[in-house]
Amino acid sequence: MDRVHDLERIRQDTPLFSRYIYLDAAAAAPPPWPVVEAMTTYLKHLAEWGPYLPRFRAETYDRVEEIRRKVAEFIGAAPEEIAFTRNGTEGINLVAEGLPWREGDEIVLLDIEFHSNYVPWLRLAKEKGVRLRVIKTPQDGLVTPDMVVAAVNPRTRLVTLTHVSNALGTVQPVAEIGAALKKEHPEVLYLINASQSLGLLPLQVQRLHCDFLTAPGRKWLRGPEGSGLLYVRREWIESLRPPLVGWGGTEWLASDDEFRYAATAKRFQAGLPDIPAILGLGAALEYAQQLDIQWIANRVRHLTDYGYELLQQIPGVTVLGPRLSRDRIGMIPFTVQGLAPRRVVAALEEEGVIVEAGSFMAHVALTKHGVQEVVRISPHYYNTEADLEQAARLLADLIRKEERR
Ligand SMILES: Cc1ncc(COP(=O)(O)O)c(C=O)c1O
């Protein structure tokens, strides 16, 4: 391993790894030290210099715009197409609330969606007469381009999908779906919820053929809580009405008592942006770029496969999600016969291994497997094979102890 990919060095950037085995990146991954430093340095300067020392303020805003350029470059977009948001949910809502819907318009989405990519559309259905066309997915949640294209009809305005399922780890073929969709129905808008793929898989909006993409920074990118991004393809910016206005994204033409929205995606940023979070996001992005996104994807896929195999060998454990390695990444969801998922989490926590249990706000995805809750192991590149072996060993011990009771 070269110096950049020296795992010891990578692990030293995050103090918690000397105390815990952290296997919950899908909820939020711990920020590496440069992210913490970017934020704390800024906060210290606020106290030492004051937020509005002119030179400091100008430098801060320059850096925010530099980060916008870097975020854009990271996903193959233009800086004008990027808005900073607070999380993944906000971006989805900005699109849902911003588009001019007509009664009878249809939205195509999947039955296994996480709440945040279902409820905003459901609200439109309840309040604006928009119809939802929900694709019934197979047990592993995987859809094909044909399935998506078949759900589109002349009334369809938008198709939305989550790239990687937070409950099952299913990786949807979003680029192939986008290509097929735009070939057959170029007028239909395409939104990708990249909440579980930003910082994990290479994302290039042109190759994905998407019109909108939204994601938080705190998961695979290891940015801070309160950071996120929304990409809006240039040609749609002007047709989206921002739900919040004031200063920032809107100009008030006081003499005419008129106002104008910004011509860029800045129109979605009303008021003062969350500067500490954006600075942290920028540091996280630079950290990921240094490691290289393809290296990250390859390593997480390897660790996911490794953990998957280990768990499958434990009697009493059922691993869910797609069988093929190429169709899953980052999550190993499982149940244990006779043991409630939350008990497994508590037992592992006692031994310093952090995993998570729950419905993961993806009820339909789990109901397809006849369960309400699962345990989820979610490794990132900073984990080792030994971390997964330790989790598997503890799990096997717990099952054995339980059988003896
Ligand atoms: C698949 C998926 N979509 C959307 C979200 C929402 O992101 P946020 O919590 O940043 O609003 C999450 C977060 O857990 C998620 O896993």
The ligand as a Gaussian input file, in Angstrom:
#p B3LYP/6-31G(d) Opt

LIG

0 1
 C      -31.432000       6.317000       1.479000
 C      -31.536000       7.589000       2.242000
 N      -32.185000       8.610000       1.703000
 C      -32.302000       9.792000       2.329000
 C      -31.752000       9.995000       3.572000
 C      -31.955000      11.288000       4.225000
 O      -30.792000      11.968000       4.481000
 P      -30.720000      13.027000       5.660000
 O      -30.881000      12.284000       6.941000
 O      -29.368000      13.618000       5.478000
 O      -31.795000      14.022000       5.449000
 C      -31.050000       8.941000       4.180000
 C      -30.484000       9.133000       5.522000
 O      -30.379000       8.273000       6.328000
 C      -30.945000       7.711000       3.492000
 O      -30.294000       6.677000       4.021000

